[in-house]
Amino acid sequence: MSVAPLEGSTPPSHALTMAETTAGREYFEKDAFARELGIELLEVGPGTSRVRLPTSSRRSNGLGTTHGAVIFALADVAFAVACNSHDQRAIGVQANIAYLAAAGDGAIEARATEISRGRKLATYDVRIVDAEERLVAAFQGTAYLR
């Protein structure tokens, strides 16, 4: 996945525009729910993002593993940042998730990638991995472009 680091060297100009980087960051900074959960923005680029969430026992289900709602919320934030990175308002209209494995100890990370973008709809793939890089869940979302 080709994404621009939030800090560090400037990527090649074909990789992203300043407006796209700024739009994705600004969207994340305004997301009160992401802040409430403690989600961290790691990277953003045109149609891409990477976010992380530390796990804790307060975020566990009855089986002692990371709650599915927490995993979904992390994926949804990655999706929202990626689809709003183009400096065009995008609103999620559909999302689904497949839970593939229990997350291990440590932080979980969601990596969003744009797979299709038309005039009015865009579709994104989000992969959620644990600290050991095991695939925990696969999320797909569609956004309406305004």
N, C-alpha and C positions, 0 to 999 in steps of 0.2 A: 504494500500500500504506500503510495507516494503522498506524504503529507508534510507540511511545513512546521518545523519546530517553533515553539513560541519564543524561545530565546536562542541566541547563537547566530551563526552565519546566515546571510541572505541566500535563499535558494535561487536557482536559475529563473529568469523572468518568465519562461514558458510554464513553470510549475504552478504559479499562482499570481494573482494580482493583489495589490495592496488593499483594494476595496473588499475583495473576498476574504482576506485574512482578517481585516478589521470587522467586517460584518459578522463573521463567525465568533470572534472574541466578544464583540458587543452583545450578541445574542446571549452567550453564556453568562456574561456579567450581569445581565438583567434577569436571569432565571433564578428566582427566589427559592424554588423547590430544590434545584440542584445544590444551592448553597446550604439549605436546611439539611440535606442528606450528607453533606461533606464531600460531594463529588469534585474532583480536580480535573481541570482541562489540561491535557498534556500536549496535544498538537491539533492544528486545524489547517485545512487547505481547501481549495475549491472542490466541494462535494465530498470532503472527507473530514473525519475527526477521530480523536482518541481521548477517552476519558477514563479515570480510575476512581475506585471507591475502596477505602480500607474497610475490611469486614470486622465484625465484633460479635460477641454473643448476643448483644441487643438486637442484632439483625438476623437472628437464627429462627428457623421454623421449629416445630415440635420434634423433629428428628435431629436437631442440632446442626443442621447445615444452613447455608445462606438462603434466606427466604426467597422464593420465586418472584415475589413482588419487588424486592430490592433489585434483583437481576433485571427484571423488566424495566424498572425505572432507570437504571443505569444505561441500558440499551436505548431507551427512548430519548434520553438526554443526548447521547451520541448522535442519534438519528436527527434530532432537532437542530443541533449545532451544524451538522454536515449539510442539511438541506437549507439552512438559513445562511450558509457561507457565501452564497452567490450575490449578496447585496440585493436580494429580491425576497419579499415576504413569502414564506412557505408554511403551510398549515397541514399537519398530519391528518390524513383521512382514513387510513387503514394501517393496522399493525398486527403482526402475529409473531409468536415465538415458539421455538421447540427447545425444551430443556433436555440436554443430552447427558450431563453428568453432574454430580455434586461438586461444588467448588471446594478446593482444598483450603488449607490455612493461608492467610495473607490476603492482600488486596485482589480485587477482580478488576478487569479492564475491558472496555467495550471499544471496538474499532469499526467505525462506519465508513462505507464506501458507496459512492453513487454508482448505480448500475444502469440507469436509464434516466434521461431528462428530455422532456418534450416542451411544448409551449405551455401546457397547463398542469402536467403531472410529472413527478420525478419519483423514482423507486430506489431504495437503499437497502444494502445488505449490512447487517451489523453482527459481528462475531464477538462473543463474550468469552474471555479466557481467564483462568485463575493464575496465581503467582508462578505456577509451574508450567505455564503455557498450554494447559489442557483446555480443550474446547468444552465450555460449560453449557453454552446455549447459542442458538442461531436465531436471529430476529430479522424480519423483513418489514419495511414500512414504505408507504406511499404518501407523498405530500402533494397538496394542491398548491400551485404556484399562482400568486396574485400579482 
